[in-house]
């Protein structure tokens, strides 16, 4: 039952993100770009520690 709840929550989250991206494409692009920049920065930091 917990897996089904988790699956439905993830599906709802993806649908909400898709609706938001449909109505606010520039905002979605800014959020994705910011997330990508943070991911790259964290990978660079992680590589320096190794």
Backbone bond lengths (Angstrom), bond angles and torsions (degrees), N, CA, C in turn:
res aa  C-N    CA-C-N  psi(-1)  N-CA   C-N-CA  omega(-1)  CA-C   N-CA-C  phi
1 X - - - 1.456 - - 1.528 110.86 -
2 X 1.334 115.67 -36.71 1.458 119.40 -179.95 1.534 111.49 -64.95
3 X 1.331 116.09 -36.72 1.464 120.40 179.41 1.528 110.68 -65.79
4 X 1.327 117.13 -40.87 1.461 120.91 178.29 1.524 110.86 -63.67
5 X 1.328 116.98 -42.18 1.469 121.08 177.35 1.518 110.70 -61.06
6 X 1.311 115.64 -44.63 1.475 120.86 -179.90 1.528 110.44 -63.22
7 X 1.338 116.75 -43.33 1.461 121.64 179.14 1.526 111.02 -61.29
8 X 1.327 116.93 -45.35 1.465 120.32 -179.96 1.524 111.18 -65.88
9 X 1.331 116.84 -38.02 1.461 119.98 177.28 1.529 110.79 -63.31
10 X 1.332 116.84 -44.16 1.469 120.51 179.07 1.530 110.92 -64.22
11 X 1.320 116.70 -41.08 1.455 120.71 178.10 1.523 111.18 -63.40
12 X 1.308 117.04 -42.80 1.462 121.58 177.18 1.525 110.97 -62.48
13 X 1.325 116.70 -41.39 1.471 122.00 179.66 1.532 110.58 -63.00
14 X 1.332 116.89 -43.95 1.463 121.01 179.40 1.527 110.68 -65.80
15 X 1.326 117.10 -40.84 1.475 120.58 178.06 1.527 110.79 -63.62
16 X 1.316 117.45 -42.92 1.465 120.99 178.99 1.528 110.72 -63.30
17 X 1.321 117.01 -40.86 1.465 120.26 177.75 1.526 110.81 -65.34
18 X 1.325 116.92 -38.84 1.466 120.58 178.41 1.518 112.13 -65.68
19 X 1.320 116.68 -42.25 1.471 120.68 177.71 1.526 110.29 -64.04
20 X 1.322 116.32 -43.57 1.473 120.43 178.61 1.535 110.20 -61.78
21 X 1.335 116.97 -42.70 1.465 120.62 179.75 1.529 111.23 -66.86
22 X 1.331 117.54 -32.19 1.462 120.95 179.32 1.525 110.93 -67.95
23 X 1.329 117.04 -43.61 1.454 120.43 -176.31 1.528 113.49 -86.32
24 X 1.324 117.21 -25.96 1.466 121.30 -178.45 1.524 109.68 -130.30
25 X 1.340 118.38 70.48 1.474 119.80 -174.44 1.527 113.61 -65.05
26 X 1.324 117.52 -36.70 1.469 119.09 -179.67 1.525 110.56 -67.58
27 X 1.316 116.52 -40.94 1.461 120.16 178.68 1.523 110.40 -63.68
28 X 1.331 116.62 -42.22 1.467 120.63 179.06 1.527 110.42 -63.15
29 X 1.318 117.32 -40.06 1.467 120.12 178.57 1.521 111.68 -64.88
30 X 1.325 116.95 -39.43 1.463 120.54 177.78 1.527 110.18 -64.00
31 X 1.332 117.14 -42.83 1.463 120.48 180.00 1.527 110.79 -64.61
32 X 1.331 117.11 -42.67 1.464 120.92 179.14 1.529 110.11 -65.46
33 X 1.317 117.68 -42.44 1.464 120.96 179.09 1.525 110.76 -63.12
34 X 1.319 117.42 -41.79 1.460 121.22 178.56 1.532 110.25 -64.12
35 X 1.320 116.38 -43.41 1.466 120.30 178.01 1.516 112.04 -62.31
36 X 1.325 116.69 -40.26 1.467 120.66 178.23 1.527 110.87 -64.88
37 X 1.324 117.20 -41.98 1.465 120.95 179.27 1.523 110.78 -63.57
38 X 1.316 116.69 -41.96 1.467 120.29 178.77 1.527 110.04 -65.25
39 X 1.329 117.37 -40.91 1.462 121.13 179.13 1.522 111.07 -62.20
40 X 1.316 116.87 -45.01 1.468 120.75 179.06 1.523 110.35 -63.36
41 X 1.318 117.36 -42.82 1.463 120.74 179.59 1.532 110.95 -63.37
42 X 1.318 116.99 -42.43 1.462 119.31 179.23 1.525 111.72 -66.40
43 X 1.315 117.98 -36.00 1.469 120.56 177.15 1.522 110.57 -65.90
44 X 1.324 116.61 -39.40 1.464 119.88 178.58 1.526 110.54 -64.00
45 X 1.316 116.71 -42.54 1.464 120.61 178.46 1.520 110.42 -64.54
46 X 1.315 116.78 -41.01 1.461 120.92 -178.93 1.540 110.67 -64.63
47 X 1.314 117.10 -39.45 1.461 119.94 179.57 1.528 111.87 -66.97
48 X 1.319 116.94 -33.33 1.472 119.85 179.18 1.521 111.29 -68.87
49 X 1.319 117.02 -31.80 1.471 120.35 -179.17 1.511 112.11 -75.17
50 X 1.338 117.75 -22.60 1.471 119.60 -176.95 1.501 112.12 -83.73
